[in-house]
Amino acid sequence: MSEQTVALVTGANKGIGYEIAAGLGALGWSVGVGARDEERREAAVAKLRAGGADAFGVPLDVTGAATAAAALLEERYGRLDVLVNNAAITGGMPQEPTLVDPGTIRTVVETNVIGVVRVTNAMLTLLRRSRSPRIVNMSSTVGSLTRQTDGTFDTGPIGAAYPTSKSFLNAVTVQYAKELSDTNILINLGCPGYVATDLNGHRGYRTPQQGAAIAIRLATLPDDGPTGGFFDDDGVVPW
């Protein structure tokens, strides 16, 4: 029997994160449900297990230290094959540059960017032990500066917190790809599209399951797959 693939998905107790965990679990993987709320986390784990997934809870608040989460994976498996950095917040409104509270920008970046760096760095030792390690950072096309400035794409309301945090995440991911270019770790950005979730008051036109598809595709890339790229279901997203 082949060695079971181990994944960790942050923000996996609901929405897109939950569906990513469900999709990876359907592949026969062991999936860590990373979430800070214990009740919601364990409810998600129970639901995934009821559906046949090998799921387990990982207490994890991306705005704090991720060392305990890494220690849990170390003790349980001794490695990590796939990390999906999905946890994110919008920060609420208003977000126009002339109206936004600078503290809102700081709070959003703390979760959407610094949280990704914090978790990724905590998991790197475990990822390096994998034969085919993958990191998927969930971004958004609103983080595409090309689309923000093109004028022909609907990038939603003006925002100096959430959209810019995704542009920041894109830039940081490129730097990771450059630093890790001499390793077998593939790191890419995935855009789920406009998905109906709590983040947008369920106004999106795509389902969480549809939004999870790109993360699952990037998590299962072959060893000669791309790294440092930005993708959605249609292919490459312009920077």
C-alpha positions in Angstrom: 0.0 0.0 0.0 1.3 3.4 -0.9 2.0 6.0 1.8 -1.0 8.1 2.6 -0.8 11.7 1.6 -1.1 14.2 4.4 -2.6 17.7 3.9 -3.4 20.7 6.1 -6.0 23.2 5.1 -6.3 26.5 7.1 -9.8 28.0 7.6 -11.3 24.6 6.8 -14.3 24.6 9.1 -16.6 26.1 6.5 -17.0 27.5 3.0 -14.2 26.9 0.4 -11.8 25.6 3.0 -14.2 22.9 4.1 -14.8 21.9 0.5 -11.0 21.8 -0.2 -10.7 19.4 2.8 -13.6 17.3 1.5 -12.1 17.1 -2.0 -8.7 16.1 -0.7 -10.3 13.6 1.7 -12.2 12.1 -1.2 -8.8 11.3 -2.8 -8.0 9.1 0.2 -5.8 11.7 1.9 -5.5 12.3 5.6 -6.6 15.9 6.0 -6.0 18.3 8.9 -8.9 20.8 9.4 -7.1 23.9 10.6 -9.4 26.3 12.4 -9.4 28.4 15.5 -12.9 27.8 16.8 -12.9 24.4 18.5 -16.7 23.8 18.2 -16.8 24.6 14.5 -13.6 22.7 13.8 -14.7 19.5 15.5 -18.2 19.8 13.8 -16.4 20.0 10.4 -14.2 17.0 11.3 -17.2 15.0 12.3 -19.0 15.9 9.1 -16.0 15.0 6.9 -15.6 11.7 8.7 -19.2 10.9 8.2 -18.6 11.4 4.5 -15.8 8.9 4.6 -12.8 11.3 4.8 -9.8 10.6 7.1 -10.0 14.0 8.8 -8.6 15.3 12.0 -8.7 18.7 13.8 -5.7 21.0 14.0 -6.2 24.0 16.4 -4.8 26.9 14.5 -5.3 30.7 14.6 -3.1 32.1 11.7 -2.7 35.4 13.6 -0.8 33.5 16.3 2.1 31.0 16.5 1.7 27.9 14.3 4.3 25.9 16.2 1.7 23.8 18.1 0.0 22.9 14.9 3.4 21.8 13.4 4.1 19.8 16.5 0.8 18.0 16.2 1.6 17.0 12.6 5.1 16.1 13.6 3.9 13.7 16.3 1.1 12.3 14.1 2.9 11.8 10.8 6.4 13.3 10.9 5.8 15.2 7.7 3.4 17.2 5.7 2.7 16.7 1.9 0.4 19.6 1.1 -0.4 22.9 2.8 -3.4 24.9 1.6 -3.3 28.5 3.0 -7.0 29.3 2.7 -7.9 31.3 5.9 -8.8 34.9 5.1 -10.9 37.8 6.1 -12.3 40.8 4.2 -12.1 43.4 7.0 -15.6 44.9 6.4 -16.4 48.3 4.9 -15.7 51.0 4.1 -12.4 50.2 2.3 -12.0 53.2 0.0 -8.5 54.5 0.5 -9.8 57.9 1.7 -12.2 56.3 4.2 -10.6 53.1 5.4 -9.3 52.8 9.0 -5.6 52.1 8.7 -6.2 49.5 11.5 -8.5 47.6 9.1 -5.7 47.3 6.6 -3.3 46.1 9.3 -5.8 43.5 10.5 -6.6 42.1 7.1 -2.9 41.9 6.2 -2.2 40.2 9.5 -4.5 37.3 8.5 -4.3 37.2 4.7 -0.5 37.7 4.3 1.4 37.5 7.5 -0.7 34.5 8.6 0.3 32.7 5.4 4.0 33.5 6.0 3.7 32.4 9.6 2.0 29.0 8.9 4.1 28.3 5.8 7.4 28.8 7.7 6.2 26.7 10.6 5.4 23.9 8.2 8.5 24.0 6.0 10.5 21.5 7.9 7.6 19.0 7.6 7.1 19.8 3.9 10.8 19.2 3.1 10.3 15.6 4.3 7.7 15.0 1.6 8.4 13.3 -1.7 6.2 15.8 -3.6 5.4 18.8 -1.4 2.9 21.3 -2.5 1.8 24.7 -1.1 -1.4 26.4 -2.4 -2.1 30.0 -1.4 -5.7 31.0 -2.0 -5.7 34.4 -3.6 -8.3 36.2 -5.7 -8.5 37.9 -9.1 -9.2 41.1 -7.2 -5.5 40.9 -6.3 -4.6 41.1 -10.0 -3.2 44.6 -10.7 -3.7 43.9 -14.4 -7.4 43.3 -13.9 -7.8 46.1 -11.4 -6.4 48.6 -13.9 -7.8 47.1 -17.2 -11.2 48.6 -16.8 -13.0 45.6 -18.6 -13.1 43.3 -15.6 -15.5 43.6 -12.6 -13.2 43.6 -9.6 -15.9 44.6 -7.2 -15.9 47.6 -4.9 -12.9 49.8 -4.3 -10.9 48.4 -1.5 -7.6 49.3 0.2 -7.6 46.3 2.5 -8.9 43.0 1.1 -7.9 43.4 -2.6 -4.5 44.9 -1.8 -3.9 42.1 0.7 -4.3 39.6 -2.1 -1.9 41.6 -4.3 0.5 41.5 -1.4 0.0 37.7 -1.0 0.7 37.2 -4.7 4.0 39.1 -4.4 5.1 37.2 -1.3 4.3 33.9 -3.0 6.5 34.8 -6.0 9.3 35.4 -3.5 8.7 32.0 -1.9 8.9 30.4 -5.3 12.2 32.1 -6.1 13.7 31.1 -2.7 12.4 27.5 -3.0 13.3 27.1 -6.7 16.2 24.6 -5.8 13.8 22.4 -3.9 11.0 20.0 -4.9 8.4 22.3 -3.2 5.9 23.7 -5.7 4.0 26.8 -4.5 1.2 28.4 -6.4 -1.7 30.8 -6.1 -5.3 29.7 -6.7 -8.3 31.9 -7.4 -11.7 30.3 -6.5 -13.8 32.8 -8.4 -16.8 34.7 -6.9 -18.0 32.1 -4.4 -21.0 32.4 -2.2 -19.5 32.5 1.3 -19.7 34.4 4.6 -17.0 36.7 3.2 -19.3 38.3 0.7 -22.7 37.7 2.4 -23.3 34.7 0.1 -23.6 37.0 -2.9 -21.3 34.9 -5.1 -22.5 33.0 -8.1 -20.2 30.0 -7.6 -20.5 27.2 -5.0 -17.8 26.5 -2.4 -17.3 23.2 -4.1 -16.6 24.9 -7.4 -14.3 27.3 -5.6 -12.3 24.5 -4.1 -11.6 22.9 -7.5 -8.5 25.1 -8.3 -6.9 24.3 -4.9 -7.4 20.6 -5.4 -5.8 20.8 -8.8 -2.8 22.7 -7.6 -2.5 20.4 -4.6 -2.2 17.4 -6.9 0.2 18.9 -9.5 2.7 16.4 -10.9 6.4 16.8 -10.0 7.1 18.7 -13.2 4.2 21.1 -12.6 4.5 24.9 -12.4 5.6 26.9 -9.4 5.2 30.6 -8.6 2.0 30.8 -10.8 -1.4 32.3 -10.4 -4.3 30.2 -11.7 -8.1 29.9 -11.8 -10.3 27.3 -13.4 -9.7 28.9 -16.9 -5.9 28.9 -16.6 -3.3 31.5 -15.9 -4.5 34.7 -14.2 -2.6 37.9 -15.2 -0.6 39.6 -12.5 
